[in-house]
């Protein structure tokens, strides 16, 4: 009898060890698969962060790639906002989900001022696509850059850091119009991407060749990466209405989307150059500027 109990205990112990090993292996495998975070620095230097995450049923803990402005955190599934809680200690959001789904986590990052420069601290646990407005000048670059290119008048840098990194940048001031004659703009003014590549130590000939190769990439593929499903739905709705739609009309076309969420995505499309917002009486009119390819 004692021998049977001993054998049973040994078997139980072996099963527990095997189960623990399998769980550890699974968690290591999941941790090794990095997801891509999209970071857009607009013309005012404001940092907009967007990432997708696969939710399981129940509570989900999502570690954020950078410090957020907490009031700006938004989690959506199919245009529907989910309740969340923010954990200061781990810089993560706890998301409650009724079922398995893919959510979009978006927020404005809390960039800090460091000696008259803006600083953005990023976790090394993600891959990144950094999208820059033309008047944003990077003062530091990530180490492991995998791609550089352009989408419209915006520029992007893809990188995959294995450790935490700090990016420093400044906002190039806008030049106000004056009556005095100004010098013709040079190529350096219209091509800020050259500044970025020059900082990488690439020669002039290499810069030209590299830039041309990136520009001729298929633009439709890049658009699909920048735009979410809701962004595309808004553009199609405006196009269907003849290229212009009131905000109330868009709301009727997309009834399941909260009003604040819809307007935030319209403003995003305005910043990306797809639409123009006009004031018509007390209402906002969204005018299509650039169609989807």
C-alpha positions in Angstrom: 0.0 0.0 0.0 2.8 2.4 0.9 4.6 1.5 -2.3 1.5 2.3 -4.3 1.1 5.7 -2.6 4.8 6.4 -3.3 4.4 5.5 -6.9 1.3 7.6 -7.2 3.1 10.6 -5.6 6.0 10.2 -8.0 3.8 10.0 -11.0 1.9 13.1 -9.8 5.2 15.0 -9.3 6.4 14.0 -12.8 3.1 15.2 -14.4 3.3 18.5 -12.5 6.9 19.0 -13.7 6.0 18.2 -17.3 3.0 20.5 -17.2 5.1 23.3 -15.7 7.7 22.8 -18.4 5.1 22.9 -21.2 3.5 26.1 -19.8 6.8 27.8 -19.5 7.7 26.8 -23.0 4.4 28.1 -24.3 4.8 31.4 -22.5 8.3 31.8 -23.7 7.1 31.1 -27.3 4.3 33.7 -27.0 6.7 36.3 -25.5 9.1 35.8 -28.4 6.5 36.8 -31.0 6.6 40.6 -31.0 3.7 42.6 -32.2 4.1 45.9 -34.1 3.3 49.2 -32.5 2.5 52.2 -34.7 3.7 55.5 -33.4 2.7 58.7 -35.2 4.3 62.0 -34.2 2.1 64.8 -35.7 3.1 68.3 -36.8 2.7 69.6 -33.2 5.0 66.9 -31.7 2.1 65.0 -30.2 2.8 61.2 -30.1 -0.1 59.0 -31.0 0.3 55.3 -30.3 -1.7 52.4 -31.7 -1.3 48.6 -31.3 -3.4 45.5 -31.7 -3.7 42.7 -29.1 -5.5 39.4 -29.2 -7.8 39.2 -26.2 -8.9 36.0 -24.4 -12.2 35.8 -22.5 -12.0 37.4 -19.1 -9.2 39.6 -17.8 -6.3 40.5 -20.0 -3.1 42.4 -18.9 -1.5 44.4 -21.8 1.8 46.0 -21.1 2.1 49.3 -22.9 5.1 50.2 -25.0 5.5 53.7 -23.5 4.1 55.9 -20.7 0.6 57.1 -21.7 -1.5 60.1 -20.9 -4.0 58.0 -19.0 -7.1 60.0 -19.9 -6.4 59.3 -23.6 -6.3 55.5 -23.4 -8.9 53.9 -25.6 -9.5 50.2 -26.2 -11.9 49.1 -29.0 -13.2 45.9 -30.5 -15.1 46.4 -33.8 -15.6 50.1 -33.0 -17.0 49.3 -29.5 -15.1 50.6 -26.4 -14.2 48.2 -23.7 -13.8 48.9 -19.9 -10.2 49.1 -18.7 -8.2 49.7 -15.6 -4.6 51.2 -15.7 -1.8 49.7 -13.6 0.7 52.3 -12.6 3.2 49.8 -11.3 3.5 47.7 -14.5 2.5 50.4 -17.0 -0.2 48.1 -18.4 -4.0 48.1 -18.9 -6.3 45.4 -17.6 -9.0 44.8 -20.3 -12.2 42.9 -19.6 -13.4 40.9 -22.6 -16.6 38.8 -22.9 -15.0 36.6 -25.6 -11.9 36.1 -27.7 -11.3 39.1 -30.0 -8.7 41.4 -31.4 -8.7 44.8 -29.9 -7.1 48.1 -30.8 -5.3 50.0 -28.0 -4.7 53.6 -28.7 -3.4 56.5 -26.6 -1.3 59.7 -26.6 2.2 59.1 -25.2 3.5 61.2 -22.4 6.6 62.6 -24.1 8.9 64.5 -21.7 11.0 67.6 -22.2 14.7 67.0 -21.9 17.0 70.1 -22.4 14.6 71.8 -24.9 14.1 68.5 -26.7 11.2 66.1 -26.5 12.0 62.6 -25.3 10.0 59.4 -26.0 10.9 56.2 -24.0 10.0 52.9 -25.7 10.0 49.4 -24.4 12.2 46.8 -26.1 9.4 44.2 -26.1 7.8 45.4 -29.4 8.6 46.1 -33.0 7.8 49.6 -34.1 6.8 51.7 -37.1 7.6 55.3 -36.4 5.6 57.7 -38.6 6.8 61.3 -38.8 5.3 64.5 -39.9 7.6 66.4 -42.3 8.4 69.1 -39.6 9.6 66.5 -37.0 13.4 66.2 -36.8 14.9 63.2 -35.0 18.0 63.8 -32.9 18.6 60.2 -32.1 17.9 57.0 -34.0 17.1 53.5 -32.9 19.8 50.9 -33.5 18.1 48.1 -35.4 16.4 49.9 -38.3 14.8 47.4 -40.7 13.1 49.7 -43.2 12.6 53.4 -44.1 10.0 54.8 -46.5 7.3 57.3 -47.3 3.5 57.3 -47.4 2.3 60.5 -48.9 4.1 63.4 -47.2 4.7 61.3 -44.1 7.9 59.3 -43.5 8.3 56.1 -41.5 11.1 54.1 -39.9 10.7 50.5 -38.9 12.8 49.1 -36.1 13.1 46.2 -33.8 14.9 47.0 -30.5 15.9 44.3 -28.1 16.2 46.7 -25.2 14.5 49.9 -24.1 15.3 53.0 -26.2 14.9 56.7 -25.9 14.1 58.8 -29.0 14.8 62.5 -28.9 13.2 64.9 -31.4 12.3 68.5 -32.0 9.5 70.2 -33.8 10.6 72.4 -36.7 8.8 75.8 -36.3 6.4 76.8 -39.1 7.7 79.8 -41.1 5.0 82.5 -41.2 4.3 84.3 -44.5 6.0 87.7 -44.8 6.2 90.4 -47.5 9.9 90.1 -47.8 11.2 87.9 -50.6 12.5 84.5 -49.6 15.1 82.2 -51.1 13.8 79.3 -53.2 13.5 76.1 -51.1 16.3 73.7 -51.4 16.1 69.9 -51.8 17.0 69.5 -48.1 13.8 71.4 -47.1 11.5 69.3 -49.1 13.2 66.0 -48.4 13.6 65.7 -44.6 14.1 61.9 -45.1 17.6 62.8 -46.4 18.5 64.1 -42.9 17.5 60.8 -41.4 19.4 58.7 -43.8 22.5 61.0 -43.6 22.5 60.4 -39.9 22.8 56.7 -40.6 26.1 57.4 -42.5 24.8 56.6 -46.0 26.6 58.4 -48.9 24.9 60.8 -51.3 24.6 58.2 -54.1 23.3 55.7 -51.6 20.7 58.1 -50.4 19.3 58.7 -53.9 19.2 55.0 -54.7 17.7 54.1 -51.4 15.1 56.9 -51.5 14.0 55.9 -55.0 13.6 52.3 -54.1 11.4 53.1 -51.2 9.2 55.6 -53.0 8.3 53.1 -55.8 6.9 50.6 -53.3 3.2 49.8 -53.6 1.4 52.6 -51.8 -1.8 50.6 -51.2 0.1 48.2 -49.0 1.4 51.0 -46.8 -2.0 52.6 -46.6 -3.5 49.4 -45.3 -0.9 49.3 -42.5 -1.5 52.9 -41.4 -5.3 52.8 -41.7 -7.6 50.8 -39.4 -10.8 49.1 -40.5 -12.8 51.9 -39.0 -10.7 54.5 -40.9 -11.4 52.7 -44.2 -15.1 52.4 -43.4 -15.3 56.2 -42.8 -13.5 56.9 -46.1 -15.8 54.5 -48.0 -18.9 56.2 -46.4 -17.8 59.7 -47.4 -17.0 58.5 -50.9 -20.4 56.7 -51.2 -22.1 60.0 -50.3 -20.4 61.8 -53.2 -17.2 62.8 -51.6 -18.6 64.8 -48.7 -20.7 63.9 -45.6 -21.9 65.6 -42.4 -20.7 64.1 -39.1 -24.3 63.2 -38.4 -24.5 61.3 -41.7 -21.4 59.3 -40.9 -22.9 58.5 -37.5 -26.0 57.1 -39.2 -23.8 55.0 -41.6 -21.8 53.7 -38.7 -24.3 53.5 -35.8 -22.3 51.0 -33.7 -19.4 53.4 -33.4 -19.4 55.8 -30.4 -19.6 59.5 -31.4 -16.2 60.4 -29.7 -14.5 57.4 -31.3 -15.8 58.3 -34.8 -14.7 61.9 -34.5 -11.2 60.9 -33.2 -10.8 58.7 -36.3 -12.0 61.5 -38.6 -9.4 63.8 -37.1 -6.8 61.1 -37.7 -7.8 60.9 -41.3 -7.5 64.7 -41.5 -3.9 64.6 -40.2 -3.0 61.9 -42.7 -4.3 64.0 -45.5 -7.3 61.9 -46.5 -10.1 64.3 -45.6 -10.7 68.0 -44.9 -13.1 69.2 -42.1 -15.3 72.2 -42.9 -17.7 74.0 -40.6 -21.3 74.2 -42.0 -23.4 76.1 -39.5 -23.3 74.1 -36.3 -22.2 70.9 -38.0 -18.9 69.5 -39.2 -18.6 68.5 -42.8 -16.1 65.8 -43.8 -14.8 66.3 -47.4 -12.8 63.6 -49.2 -9.4 64.8 -50.3 -7.6 61.6 -51.2 -9.3 58.3 -52.2 -8.2 54.9 -51.1 -6.1 53.1 -53.7 
